[in-house]
């Protein structure tokens, strides 16, 4: 820590924190780095799935109305997004104006609650985690917008993906509101994106100049097989001879888990000696995105394809512990370290947290050439089993024979597997390690410090005025 640099009180805000989704995991890494630099951390969320490490309970604020699944959020989604809209034929122009006005009022009310929290704790800067990029917390996004534009609180927007990239949010009834607030273009704000592609899009659409800070992983303290997780297979009912293939993601359609099922069915048909050993394990829960029967579709496909499928989300958490039944809870990294292979075949990702977790766990990965992988990850010369992002007339991923042979070779040749995972680990540590994140965050807060210090004075002045 540089004693000559100012230290700040930094508040993270999100619809949820302390979970196993990519946003929550990345927030924890930012918090770890920022605390090491001497900053004090606060957190505001609609829901804390678990306590956020490094943030004392007295430094947290829970606002249920900004949860992804809050009653108000669900009602607004139904009204304004055609894909989710049950009331489309009843939403008159006047009703829409009333809904937007109501949302604005409630957003202002939540902004006031957060601003009081900022005043009471002398918070210097907000770090808004996807609140103003994805409208899954409409009231949270409006509150942050009002805080940074009306109260002029220094705000860093950390955008993981954008609403115009998701079909369920396209052609909405509130496009003008989303364009104004998600994200805002006001001066004095800082925008962070995960990839060069996202940077290009944001510059083109919003005419702002974002910084690129990719997802990172703690390669200096990677998960390994240890006393805690040594019983993972036995505890979950797997044998040492099973070929465990981990799908280390939430269950949402864009993760294309059906293609992992088809891939393993093809692999078993091509190599019968593996067929009885292959087990496909989905480690995380059903996501925050509409699935429209997606889980049942995956189950039916696996059954008809002869691929044993296991859902273990009830045994996976953001931290180790025990559940209400006294059963051991493992992390996603614990699951990966005991896997033989990871499947990661998304059609779209903001970056690829699950990929970095697999690399850090020294597990080989079969992966699709999704856009951000091609632009920002593949260029670093990782050694993966790649499948081109080509889909047939039915929408299924086209799986070339070379990919099946690549998987077979790495599963049956320990020397090849060791060489591949060690190479990937070295590249991952050099390009996406926490030291890289530390350098990026140090530069960010150094260059944004003038705006933060100005915001500190504005908050201090408002507190004096408020007390009078």
Phi, psi and omega in degrees: 000133178273113183292346180274348181271143178292148174251147188236161168263115190244127179247121173274141178226135181201165176296325175210154177218167178074025181247190182255009175286163185301321181296311181301317182294320181290324176302317181299323179291318177299316181298316180302313182293315183293324177294321177297334178275001175098000180283150176263135189249139174235165181213136176236130181206158173287333182205135170252105181297321171218167177298141179273120183299133179091359179237106179300150182303324180291348177263014182243155176223124178256127178234095187305331183292346179259011173296152176297328184251023179295156180302316180294317180301314181296320179296315180296318178302315182299327185277323194250349179250115185307322182296331184251005195276112175273340189248021190305317184289345182259356186272090179286169179300320179293320179297320179297317178298320179296319180295315180296319178296319178297316178300318180297316179297315181292324176298321178294320179299316179292322177301320178297320179297315181292321181295324176296320176298318177298313180297312184296333183250006180052044180288137185267326189206142174263143169242105185271116186265092176068006181296330184242034174231325182232122187280049177269352168222080185300317180290324176297317178295318178295321179296315179296319178302314181292324179295318185277334182261322182266317179270347178057045173281130178304128186223132173252119178266121177255100185267122179265328173197174189234154186296328182285354177271354182246124185299329184290346178254003183279155179051042183283168178281355183234036181303322182293322178293317178297319180297327181282324190250344188230089349268165178284160181246016183297150177292158177084007179253155179241136181240132178241133174236168187267342189213165177294327177297312180298323178298315180299315182296315183293321177295322182288317186275317188256348182059037172245160183250089183282158169271152175255118172231102184289164171304147180228172182215151181276085180282347178281338178228061185288156175292142177223167173292121183223186183298326183290310187265004184299336182262016184305308183298311182298317183295327181267359176090020178256152178263166180291341181269349178296143172268100183275117176251114184263128167262096192273047187227169168289166182263091176225149187305323183291347175284346174055051180295333177300329178288329174295320177298312181297321179300313183287330174296315178297319180297316179295323178292322181286331183225082185304333181293341177266338192305316183284348183262338186290130175229123177266121185243120176261116194272336185248178191271174171298134190277190183269010181251148182302136182251337177046057178078016186298318182297315180296324178298317179296315180300314181295320179295317179298317180296315181289337181267352180074030179253112178298127187238133183229131176254120186237020184300333180289350179247007182241131178224178179284343178215157177292152179170205176228153179267186184295342178265004180082010179277148181291135175258130179254164172266167176300327179291324175300317179296316183296320185293341178256010179269161175262337183199148173245135173258133181213090190238046184290154172275338180204138172215147173294325173207275181155058180302316183298326178296313180296323177299318179294320178297317180294329178278359180060052177241133176294150186233135167257128194218147173275156177275062177292164194304306185291330174300317181293322187275329191232350182243309183301330184297344182272006172073035171296154180251092181240164170273105188261142175238123180303149180278068180240132184236145183277185185298337179269357180093002180278144176297134177278117185256109181286154179301328181298326179293319178297319179291325177297319178295314181301314182299317184284335177281337185249356181238095183302324180295318178296315180301314182298317181296318182294311185290328178290320177298313181297322180298315180299315180295317180300317181296320182287329187253332184227026179279170181293335175296324176294316178298318179301316179298319180293317182288325176300315179295318180301307185286336175291313184284337179264001188298326181296318178292322179296316180294324176294320178295321178303316180293319180297317179295318179298315179296321181292327179293319178297315179296321181295320183290332177285000000 
